[in-house]
Amino acid sequence: MLYPSVDALKKEIDSKYSLVSLASKRARQMQEEQDTERLHKYVSHKYVGKALEEVAAGVLTKVSQDESAVYEDEI
């Protein structure tokens, strides 16, 4: 059985695409910057699992962006 469940994650983030994008960015951040954990204890030992646990706990949420925002790779 997967933890956290997809149903629990979908309550926090409305689309699967947004969920995957958010979790992957957070996992990359945790990998590059050590000691950035936001929960006291994690079930998972891998970064993606930890990011999904943060989403399920409501600690990690999607932030709406301005459509005119310029991304780093567009400069």
C-alpha positions as CSV (number, residue, x, y, z in Angstrom):
1,M,0.0,0.0,0.0
2,L,1.3,3.5,-0.9
3,Y,1.7,6.1,1.7
4,P,0.4,8.7,1.5
5,S,-2.5,7.6,-0.7
6,V,-3.3,9.4,-3.9
7,D,-6.8,10.2,-2.5
8,A,-5.2,12.0,0.5
9,L,-2.9,13.9,-1.9
10,K,-5.7,14.9,-4.2
11,K,-7.5,16.6,-1.3
12,E,-4.6,19.0,-1.0
13,I,-3.6,19.5,-4.6
14,D,-6.3,19.4,-7.3
15,S,-4.5,18.0,-10.3
16,K,-2.0,15.1,-10.6
17,Y,0.2,17.1,-12.9
18,S,0.5,19.9,-10.2
19,L,1.1,17.3,-7.6
20,V,4.0,15.6,-9.5
21,S,5.5,19.0,-10.4
22,L,5.4,20.3,-6.8
23,A,6.7,17.1,-5.3
24,S,9.6,16.8,-7.8
25,K,10.7,20.4,-7.2
26,R,10.5,20.0,-3.4
27,A,12.5,16.7,-3.7
28,R,15.2,18.4,-5.7
29,Q,15.3,21.2,-3.1
30,M,15.7,18.7,-0.3
31,Q,18.4,16.9,-2.2
32,E,20.4,20.0,-3.0
33,E,20.0,21.8,0.4
34,Q,20.4,19.5,3.4
35,D,18.5,20.1,6.6
36,T,15.4,21.6,4.9
37,E,12.9,19.1,6.4
38,R,9.6,20.6,7.4
39,L,8.1,17.6,9.3
40,H,9.5,16.2,12.6
41,K,9.4,12.6,11.3
42,Y,9.0,11.0,7.9
43,V,7.9,7.5,7.0
44,S,9.8,7.5,3.7
45,H,13.6,7.6,3.4
46,K,13.6,9.0,-0.2
47,Y,13.2,12.6,-1.1
48,V,10.1,12.2,-3.3
49,G,8.3,10.2,-0.6
50,K,9.2,12.9,2.0
51,A,7.8,15.6,-0.4
52,L,4.6,13.7,-0.8
53,E,4.3,13.4,3.0
54,E,4.7,17.1,3.3
55,V,1.9,17.6,0.8
56,A,-0.4,15.2,2.6
57,A,0.3,17.0,5.9
58,G,-0.7,20.3,4.3
59,V,2.8,21.8,4.9
60,L,3.5,22.0,1.2
61,T,1.0,23.8,-1.0
62,K,0.7,25.0,-4.6
63,V,1.2,28.8,-5.1
64,S,-0.5,30.5,-8.0
65,Q,1.9,32.4,-10.2
66,D,1.5,35.4,-12.3
67,E,1.2,34.4,-16.0
68,S,3.6,37.1,-17.0
69,A,6.4,35.7,-14.8
70,V,9.7,35.0,-16.5
71,Y,11.3,31.7,-15.6
72,E,15.1,31.2,-15.2
73,D,15.4,29.2,-18.4
74,E,13.7,31.9,-20.5
75,I,16.3,34.6,-19.8
